[in-house]
């Protein structure tokens, strides 16, 4: 989320070292299944149900975090 905000709202180019370092972190922390594990820090307030996304108890925050990670990576791709 931070990389996307820095680029879109802050105007930081995706080729500066700070952005590239963030991309390297994302690439290193990506799981084999293509997702990113983000641990939930909130207390559960609704009944758990299986969505099919990995990281069972953390699947909803991990899905959102994975989407932000993909967005940051896509922004750094060259235009087609």
Secondary structure, 3 states (H helix, E strand, C coil): CHHHHHHHCCCCCCCCHHHHHHHHHHHHHCCCCCCCCCCCCCCCCCCCCCCCCCCHHHHHHHHHHHHHHHHHHHHCCCCC
